[in-house]
Amino acid sequence: MSFRRLLLPLLVASLFGLAAAQDQSAPPASDAPAQTNQKRVITIDDSGGTQSGNLRYGPIVYQHPDPFGIKATVSTLTIYGHHAELKGPEGVSIFKGGQRTATFDQGVKVERGRLTATGPTLVYSEATGLGTLSGGVHITVAPDKEGGDPVTITADQVQFEVDTDRSTSTGNVELVNGNQAAQAGTLIYEEQRGLGQLTTDGGQATITRTDASGKKLVITADRIRVLTDQKELYATGDVTVVDGSITSKGATVFFDDAQEIAEILGASGAPATAVDSKNGSSLRADRIKQDVKYDYFEAMDASAPSLFDAKAFDMTPPAGS
């Protein structure tokens, strides 16, 4: 065999091997695995319980004899349950975090900071960093100070973000904070600040304040924000305040529970109004002060500084914005 005939196959084989090596060492960018957000990776501890299923690729089923014997942690969120399943992408090791889903059922408890929530089922996704507790949810937020009122929230479901301290409750939402009770379709709640936003698609949110004598103050608006620790309120969008025989309306309303003072502001071309059906008095002004304790209202100097700071009710921008 000539040297030329021997060299050609060797050269082809060398080039093919080099191309294969390049393909393995530098895969196309579209085939590269997505970077894992370690903050979203869940860890499950079932000490004293049992595991079953495919322990290499999953799903793995965890069971514990105690109602909340399984303890899972992800970021600042802790999840307790009796029965859970961990599932990942097909053909990928179940121990590789980042794209797995954990389902807890048969009774679940969630803890984070001052918050404790319970419900039948929770599904957590590492890909989104969202845990959804559903089937009828009850939440308690402990007061920030001794002697304060706890906040209780009931809803059809609540979704917890692990990238923030924010939760979103939806469906038949009711928030109770001392002498105040609010109803809405959706509640976004920042747990550390005790700041909640109440809205209802196609309707309005309502908050009712009942004093020691049983007298009720009812505020309805397109959007109501509450600072639950301070018991202050900021309502916007077609706001109505009903306090016994007095009904006030405006574009914006602030209310301080401790001072029992409401401040009603009109919009450009649409002043605030107040009417007392008992004595027939009425008022139209850019800004109205309504004293809930002593049952009267009066016009305020629109240029004078307000007792309230709207910026205190600003929601934290979403993560990554």
DOZA-391647 format. One line per 8 residues: number of its first residue (from 0); their letters; for each residue x, y, z of N, C-alpha, C. Coordinates in steps of 0.001 Angstrom, whole numbers, plus 500000, padded with zeros to 6 digits. Example, Ala and Ser with C-alpha at 12.3 -4.5 7.8 and 13.67 -1.06 7.14 Angstrom:
BEGIN
0) as) 513190/494310/507800/512300/495500/507800/513200/496700/507800  512850/497750/507080/513670/498940/507140/512900/500030/507870
# end
This chain:
BEGIN
0) msfrrlll) 500868/498805/500000/500000/500000/500000/500896/501233/500000  500558/502221/499167/501393/503411/499075/501191/504298/500291  502186/505140/500553/502131/506093/501664/500956/507051/501508  500631/507433/500258/499535/508374/499989/498195/507749/500349  498030/506420/500004/496766/505740/500296/496584/505544/501794  497686/505414/502545/497608/505246/503988/497329/506572/504694  497870/507660/504189/497748/508960/504829/496322/509501/504766  495608/509272/503655/494283/509867/503474/493284/509402/504535
8) pllvaslf) 493152/508085/504815/492214/507682/505879/492592/508238/507241  493894/508318/507528/494325/508863/508813/493953/510335/508952  494099/511077/507865/493785/512495/507893/492286/512708/508109  491443/511898/507427/489994/512019/507589/489578/511690/509012  490150/510627/509567/489822/510227/510934/490225/511293/511928  491378/511936/511708/491844/512993/512614/490908/514187/512580  490476/514568/511383/489571/515709/511264/488227/515408/511906  487716/514173/511732/486434/513798/512333/486528/513816/513863
16) glaaaqdq) 487655/513323/514395/487846/513319/515846/487942/514722/516402  488604/515641/515686/488717/517023/516133/487350/517694/516159  486540/517437/515135/485203/518046/515087/484339/517537/516225  484449/516226/516506/483661/515661/517601/484079/516249/518931  485397/516426/519113/485891/517012/520363/485402/518435/520523  485376/519194/519415/484892/520570/519479/483404/520609/519808  482621/519663/519261/481184/519626/519531/480917/519356/521007  481746/518476/521646/481537/518123/523041/481989/519234/523984
24) sappasda) 483037/519927/523638/483577/520942/524543/482871/522274/524412  482197/522522/523293/481542/523824/523085/480167/523616/522462  479186/523138/523246/477844/522932/522698/477227/524257/522302  476268/524230/521385/475584/525477/521007/474987/526153/522224  474964/527500/522190/474464/528254/523340/473036/527855/523689  472216/527505/522683/470818/527164/522939/470676/525861/523705  471711/524974/523641/471661/523689/524338/472274/523757/525721  472909/524892/526067/473556/525006/527375/472501/525067/528470
32) paqtnqkr) 472735/524380/529604/471731/524394/530680/471562/525786/531272  470338/526121/531663/470068/527419/532273/470746/527497/533635  471195/528677/534004/471848/528863/535284/470829/528712/536410  471200/527938/537423/470283/527667/538531/470297/528812/539526  469122/529259/539916/468981/530254/540970/468960/529500/542291  470100/529499/542989/470229/528694/544207/469249/529122/545294  468829/530367/545261/467878/530856/546257/466538/530143/546142  466243/529600/544962/464961/528947/544732/465004/527426/544910
40) vitiddsg) 466178/526871/545156/466295/525415/545292/465753/524972/546644  464868/523979/546626/464212/523505/547839/464966/522333/548449  465013/522283/549769/465616/521180/550511/464537/520546/551378  464410/519220/551302/463366/518508/552036/464005/517583/553066  463583/517721/554320/464058/516873/555415/462865/516077/555946  462946/514750/555797/461852/513899/556276/462331/512949/557373  463245/513401/558213/463804/512566/559275/462681/511912/560081  462764/510589/560214/461711/509860/560915/460600/509392/560006
48) gtqsgnlr) 460673/509756/558718/459665/509352/557751/460219/508353/556757  459538/508183/555641/459959/507228/554617/459999/507895/553254  460814/507308/552356/460902/507738/550972/460640/506555/550058  459978/506815/548943/459754/505771/547949/459757/506396/546571  459873/505529/545546/459909/506029/544185/461271/505798/543567  461539/506453/542462/462817/506348/541769/463793/507314/542428  464708/506772/543236/465607/507629/544012/466729/508230/543173  466753/507916/541885/467761/508526/541013/467158/509638/540166
56) ygpivyqh) 466043/509333/539532/465437/510307/538631/464101/510855/539139  463564/510272/540213/462289/510731/540724/461123/510228/539890  459901/510553/540287/459592/511340/541495/459843/510556/542776  460139/511311/543843/460309/510735/545174/459109/511142/546015  458522/510176/546705/457386/510427/547587/457862/510352/549029  457587/511405/549794/457954/511481/551208/456689/511321/552052  456783/510521/553096/455669/510379/554033/456205/510389/555459  455425/510992/556349/455855/511086/557752/454641/510824/558646
64) pdpfgika) 454837/510110/559748/453697/509828/560629/453144/511064/561333  453968/512085/561524/453505/513311/562173/452850/514244/561153  451802/514978/561544/451101/515859/560590/452017/516857/559900  453002/517387/560617/453936/518343/560030/455375/517866/560204  455578/516557/560038/456911/515969/560248/457895/516237/559142  457404/516469/557919/458282/516827/556808/458553/518321/556871  459831/518689/556787/460223/520095/556841/461023/520432/555586  460511/521363/554802/461199/521804/553590/461551/523272/553716
72) tvstltiy) 462717/523635/553237/463153/525028/553293/463552/525503/551904  463157/526736/551595/463557/527387/550354/463621/528878/550645  464822/529440/550560/465062/530826/550932/464587/531032/552372  463741/532032/552616/463256/532296/553979/461950/531572/554279  461462/530757/553342/460193/530062/553497/460426/528658/554050  459628/528279/555049/459678/526926/555595/458311/526286/555426  458304/525067/554888/457064/524357/554581/457030/523062/555383  455916/522820/556065/455753/521598/556853/454579/520805/556293
80) ghhaelkg) 454733/519473/556301/453641/518638/555818/453775/517199/556265  452823/516385/555827/452763/514965/556167/453094/514104/554957  452793/514631/553762/452973/513878/552520/453456/514835/551444  454502/514434/550701/455061/515314/549671/455626/514493/548528  455708/515135/547358/456310/514502/546183/457243/515501/545512  458438/515045/545188/459427/515870/544493/459626/515292/543106  459420/516135/542083/459500/515686/540701/460370/516638/539904  461193/516086/539005/462056/516903/538167/461857/516588/536698
88) pegvsifk) 462612/517248/535814/462513/516967/534382/462879/515511/534087  462235/514941/533086/462469/513540/532734/463924/513317/532330  464524/512283/532894/465888/511918/532545/466964/512719/533245  466581/513629/534128/467542/514449/534865/467570/513991/536319  468747/513901/536904/468875/513466/538289/467970/514298/539195  467253/513619/540078/466342/514309/540986/467102/515197/541960  468404/514966/542101/469205/515776/543020/469686/517073/542379  469439/517243/541089/469832/518479/540413/468707/519495/540548
96) ggqrtatf) 468921/520525/541321/467898/521525/541561/467827/522572/540472  466696/523265/540437/466531/524378/539511/465261/524307/538691  464810/523071/538376/463614/522907/537543/462627/521920/538167  462776/521633/539434/461922/520634/540079/460628/521259/540619  459655/520401/540859/458390/520798/541466/458151/519948/542702  457799/520588/543808/457486/519887/545048/456020/520111/545374  455302/519024/545603/453874/519091/545928/453653/518546/547334  453051/519361/548183/452729/518960/549560/451207/518917/549675
104) dqgvkver) 450675/517810/550205/449217/517733/550364/448887/517056/551693  447595/516862/551921/447092/516263/553152/447371/517143/554369  447396/518451/554140/447608/519405/555224/449003/519998/555200  449078/521339/555084/450365/522035/554939/450398/523252/555850  451580/523528/556406/451813/524753/557172/453029/525465/556590  452928/526783/556461/454014/527604/555918/454383/528663/556943  455679/528876/557128/456155/529907/558050/457192/530782/557363  457114/532078/557632/458129/533029/557168/458026/534275/558038
112) grltatgp) 459078/534586/558774/459050/535765/559627/457893/535715/560603  457051/536741/560574/455901/536826/561475/454684/536058/560948  454797/535501/559743/453642/534896/559085/453581/533385/559287  452370/532888/559540/452070/531452/559537/450820/531241/558701  450886/530288/557756/449745/530004/556885/449471/528509/556874  448200/528149/556783/447816/526747/556689/446816/526555/555561  446832/525346/554977/445905/525012/553907/446092/523567/553501  445239/523042/552635/445313/521626/552261/446517/521250/551402
120) tlvyseat) 446852/522095/550390/447839/521695/549378/448736/522866/549005  450030/522574/548806/450971/523588/548317/451803/522987/547194  451927/523719/546104/452779/523325/544982/453847/524386/544814  455123/523942/544854/456242/524884/544722/457045/524564/543469  457374/525607/542690/458172/525472/541475/459509/526182/541651  460605/525435/541476/461928/526062/541539/462144/526986/540352  461533/526697/539222/461731/527515/538020/461196/528922/538212  460049/529048/538879/459430/530361/539061/459694/530964/540434
128) glgtlsgg) 460060/530138/541414/460230/530631/542780/458909/530971/543434  457829/530308/543017/456494/530563/543550/455941/529303/544209  455372/529489/545390/454687/528407/546077/453230/528776/546248  452312/527929/545745/450887/528230/545788/450186/527313/546772  449660/527904/547827/448890/527195/548849/447418/527369/548511  446691/526276/548326/445317/526382/547833/444375/525448/548572  443079/525603/548266/442058/524771/548872/441397/525398/550075  441566/526729/550225/441075/527424/551413/442221/527656/552370
136) vhitvapd) 442605/528913/552531/443832/529271/553238/443530/530167/554433  444251/529948/555513/444167/530820/556692/445574/531287/557035  445737/532605/557150/447045/533219/557430/446952/534051/558696  447985/533970/559528/448111/534846/560694/449462/535536/560635  449459/536855/560807/450700/537640/560879/450767/538223/562283  451783/537833/563037/451918/538301/564416/452200/539798/564434  451762/540516/565482/452014/541965/565559/453503/542256/565699  453893/543430/565249/455310/543801/565337/455697/544215/566743
144) keggdpvt) 454713/544540/567585/454996/544951/568958/454110/544178/569924  454594/543993/571138/453813/543304/572153/452532/544092/572448  451420/543385/572502/450150/544040/572756/449439/544501/571508  450093/544381/570344/449465/544782/569092/448478/543735/568605  447724/544097/567592/446732/543181/567029/447353/542332/565928  447105/541031/565932/447546/540207/564803/446708/540500/563573  447231/540186/562413/446491/540278/561161/446105/538857/560753  444832/538651/560442/444405/537359/559917/443855/537557/558511
152) itadqvqf) 444201/536617/557639/443787/536676/556237/443208/535319/555860  442032/535316/555245/441475/534099/554668/441262/534332/553184  441468/533273/552390/441328/533381/550940/441215/531985/550348  440851/531919/549072/440812/530626/548387/442216/530071/548197  443171/530961/547879/444552/530522/547735/445497/531690/547966  446760/531369/548218/447792/532394/548376/449055/531909/547687  449737/532832/547015/450976/532518/546316/452127/533259/546984  453152/532499/547405/454314/533071/548072/455464/533213/547084
160) evdtdrst) 456106/534376/547080/457324/534587/546300/458521/534327/547214  459475/533510/546759/460656/533272/547594/461760/534285/547323  461644/535031/546201/462627/536076/545909/462380/537328/546742  461171/537465/547314/460806/538629/548117/460052/538139/549350  459500/539068/550130/458653/538689/551270/457183/538932/550932  456875/538899/549645/455535/539242/549179/454680/537987/548986  453401/538105/549358/452434/537051/549082/451216/537676/548421  450539/536893/547575/449342/537369/546888/448206/536403/547160
168) stgnvelv) 447187/536884/547883/446012/536080/548186/444909/536418/547192  444186/535404/546733/443120/535628/545753/441892/534792/546102  440732/535319/545706/439476/534607/545883/438874/534755/547259  437792/535538/547357/437074/535713/548625/438009/536128/549761  438805/537144/549506/439813/537575/550483/439160/538394/551601  439522/538061/552815/439128/538880/553966/440349/539087/554847  440615/540340/555198/441716/540705/556084/441125/541345/557330  441503/540831/558498/441031/541377/559771/442240/541844/560567
176) ngnqaaqa) 442153/543095/561031/443243/543693/561794/442631/544505/562936  442502/543870/564107/441889/544562/565230/440439/544895/564935  440115/546198/564939/438728/546629/564718/438408/546886/563248  439315/546466/562344/439099/546681/560922/438994/545343/560184  438055/545265/559250/437893/544068/558422/437721/544503/556973  438517/543903/556072/438473/544281/554654/438096/543087/553806  437375/543354/552713/437006/542324/551750/437440/542762/550357  437983/541809/549595/438456/542117/548246/438624/540822/547466
184) gtliyeeq) 438922/540969/546165/439210/539808/545337/440664/539400/545402  441553/540399/545593/442996/540143/545618/443658/540975/546703  444598/540376/547397/445410/541081/548391/446871/540793/548126  447637/541838/547841/449098/541725/547773/449639/542228/549108  450462/541405/549779/450885/541760/551132/452397/541632/551264  453027/542746/551682/454456/542740/551995/454597/542493/553490  455106/541319/553837/455015/540832/555205/455845/541641/556201  457060/542005/555856/457914/542732/556799/457374/544130/557076
192) rglgqltt) 456892/544811/556067/456370/546170/556231/454932/546177/556727  454234/545052/556629/452830/545034/556986/452008/545901/556053  452377/545930/554767/451707/546765/553775/450895/545884/552839  449592/546151/552764/448731/545367/551894/448009/546226/550887  447764/545650/549716/446970/546316/548682/445769/545441/548339  444574/546025/548452/443320/545314/548217/442650/545836/546959  442291/544923/546050/441576/545287/544826/440584/544173/544492  439621/544517/543624/438646/543533/543154/438395/543767/541678
200) dggqatit) 438663/542762/540849/438411/542900/539419/436931/543153/539175  436637/544230/538428/435261/544544/538100/434446/545080/539255  435099/545442/540353/434376/545960/541513/435292/546778/542398  434934/546905/543663/435724/547695/544598/436057/546888/545845  437107/547303/546501/437463/546734/547796/436742/547514/548891  436478/546854/549992/435753/547467/551107/436481/547204/552413  436524/548219/553272/437069/548033/554609/436102/548657/555611  435810/547917/556671/434869/548357/557698/435582/548446/559032
208) rtdasgkk) 435440/549603/559675/436044/549825/560987/434920/549959/562013  434984/549147/563060/433946/549146/564088/434555/549588/565408  434021/550674/565996/434590/551160/567253/433998/550410/568442  434436/550776/569635/434035/550062/570852/432534/550110/571091  431869/551143/570578/430424/551270/570777/429611/550533/569714  430308/549963/568727/429610/549279/567643/429363/550138/566432  429744/551401/566462/429576/552303/565327/430524/551904/564191  430011/551917/562962/430797/551451/561823/431180/552597/560881
216) lvitadri) 432405/552514/560390/432905/553388/559330/433223/552479/558151  432628/552742/556996/432819/551880/555830/433456/552678/554704  434564/552176/554179/435271/552832/553078/435316/551865/551904  434881/552316/550736/434982/551526/549510/435787/552321/548493  436580/551603/547686/437428/552266/546697/437907/551242/545677  438418/551760/544547/438997/550863/543542/440247/550176/544089  441002/550897/544897/442219/550323/545480/442389/550850/546895  442646/549945/547818/442893/550333/549211/444234/549752/549640
224) rvltdqke) 445094/550619/550147/446361/550159/550720/446333/550398/552224  446802/549421/552971/446773/549508/554426/448153/549201/554996  448549/549979/556011/449717/549678/556825/449169/549058/558106  449228/547732/558199/448510/547048/559262/449115/547290/560643  450421/547502/560742/451028/547764/562049/450635/549139/562576  450561/550130/561684/450196/551495/562075/448689/551735/562003  447953/550824/561358/446513/550987/561140/446200/552306/560434  446928/552515/559345/446676/553655/558472/446232/553141/557119
232) lyatgdvt) 445473/553964/556424/444838/553529/555180/444972/554611/554111  445130/554163/552858/445229/555066/551712/444374/554464/550590  443258/555099/550296/442324/554587/549290/442283/555519/548093  442225/554934/546891/442187/555737/545663/441159/555153/544694  440595/556046/543883/439673/555620/542845/438234/555538/543302  437466/556601/543044/436026/556615/543340/435764/556176/544788  436342/556908/545721/436291/556522/547135/435027/557070/547800  434389/556228/548610/433238/556631/549407/433492/556266/550865
240) vvdgsits) 433218/557224/551755/433367/557013/553198/431999/557215/553841  431484/556185/554472/430183/556276/555152/430415/556110/556646  430055/557161/557405/430217/557169/558857/428909/557628/559477  428053/556664/559801/426746/557031/560334/425957/557821/559317  425557/559034/559679/424761/559871/558775/425617/560662/557789  426950/560590/557921/427852/561365/557061/428397/560478/555945  428275/560961/554711/428850/560277/553553/429756/561255/552820  431021/560848/552652/431999/561678/551946/432476/560924/550707
248) kgatvffd) 432822/561703/549665/433320/561092/548435/434485/561901/547895  435425/561200/547254/436575/561874/546681/437396/560925/545832  438483/561454/545278/439385/560636/544468/440384/559886/545341  440709/560487/546502/441700/559904/547399/441257/560116/548838  441479/559112/549672/441172/559223/551096/442299/558613/551911  442735/559345/552930/443642/558819/553949/442842/558655/555239  443183/557609/556015/442522/557443/557310/443511/556926/558330  443520/557570/559498/444364/557176/560625/443448/556672/561742
256) daqeiaei) 443567/555391/562074/442670/554806/563068/442904/555392/564457  444168/555634/564805/444476/556146/566145/443907/557547/566342  444054/558399/565316/443549/559773/565427/442067/559884/565070  441534/558848/564435/440130/558835/564000/439831/560011/563078  440773/560259/562179/440664/561358/561226/440777/560818/559809  439850/561247/558928/439928/560942/557502/440171/562225/556735  440999/562142/555723/441255/563283/554851/440816/562898/553453  439856/563642/552908/439280/563330/551600/439736/564384/550610
264) lgasgapa) 440309/563954/549489/440803/564865/548469/440057/564649/547168  439736/565743/546474/439104/565662/545170/440153/565556/544079  439692/565492/542859/440573/565474/541699/440359/566761/540914  441205/566982/539909/441083/568182/539089/439694/568243/538449  438955/569299/538736/437620/569463/538174/436545/568678/538887  436935/567941/539931/435942/567137/540672/436272/567227/542160  435753/568242/542849/436071/568419/544268/435506/567289/545127  436073/567153/546324/435545/566208/547304/434229/566737/547846
272) tavdskng) 433370/565810/548302/432078/566219/548848/431815/565505/550166  430996/566137/551007/430551/565536/552263/429122/565973/552524  428293/565013/552961/426887/565305/553238/426496/564629/554539  425804/565377/555405/425253/564815/556633/423741/564750/556472  423227/563535/556303/421789/563377/556071/420973/563680/557316  421606/563710/558455/420885/563957/559712/420510/565425/559875  421469/566313/559576/421170/567745/559758/421103/568507/558435  421325/567822/557320/421180/568451/556018/422370/569266/555563
280) sslradri) 423456/569301/556326/424634/570083/555932/425411/569361/554835  426093/570156/554004/426895/569585/552917/428089/570488/552639  429079/569920/551943/430312/570666/551676/430927/570149/550386  431458/571089/549586/432258/570767/548399/433566/571525/548528  434684/570813/548453/435993/571457/548614/437063/570561/548001  438221/571177/547733/439333/570393/547190/439827/569372/548223  439654/569738/549491/440187/568893/550558/439275/569006/551781  438877/567853/552327/437947/567844/553456/438517/567004/554591
288) kqdvkydy) 438374/567537/555794/438725/566778/556988/437436/566229/557591  437438/564908/557845/436279/564291/558488/436716/563706/559825  436127/564236/560894/436448/563763/562245/435454/562660/562607  435952/561429/562658/435090/560273/562904/434660/560206/564365  435526/560658/565258/435212/560583/566690/434093/561538/567068  434132/562756/566520/433168/563781/566916/432114/564062/565848  432097/563295/564787/431038/563360/563774/430863/564749/563155  431935/565262/562573/431794/566517/561829/432794/566530/560680
296) feamdasa) 432595/567451/559745/433545/567622/558648/433738/569104/558407  434867/569447/557788/435185/570841/557504/436160/570910/556342  436188/572051/555671/437120/572263/554571/438521/572491/555126  439502/572033/554346/440902/572215/554735/441600/573078/553691  442644/573765/554113/443468/574546/553200/444210/573564/552289  443913/573615/550996/444508/572660/550060/446018/572795/549963  446557/573973/550330/448007/574187/550224/448755/573788/551496  448035/573511/552574/448690/573149/553844/449237/571728/553774
304) pslfdaka) 450360/571463/554453/450936/570108/554449/449950/569084/555021  449951/567906/554442/449055/566855/554910/449672/566117/556099  448818/565559/556937/449290/564718/558028/449771/563369/557512  449436/563060/556261/449722/561747/555690/450778/561842/554588  451554/560743/554441/452580/560671/553405/452228/559522/552466  451817/559860/551249/451417/558824/550288/452564/557878/549963  453816/558373/550024/454966/557528/549693/455137/556368/550683  454619/556551/551898/454715/555474/552888/453932/554243/552448
312) fdmtppag) 453000/554433/551498/452167/553331/551028/452659/552757/549688  453810/553233/549202/454349/552718/547934/454739/551256/548085  454295/550423/547149/454681/549013/547144/456110/548877/546650  456826/547889/547163/458194/547632/546724/458170/547160/545269  459018/547712/544387/459018/547260/542991/459323/545773/542919  458753/545065/541940/459028/543640/541780/460513/543358/541603  460952/542179/542027/462358/541815/541917/462802/541868/540464  463975/542482/540232/464531/542559/538894/464068/543747/538083
320) s) 463172/544567/538650/462659/545727/537892/463599/546906/538026
# end
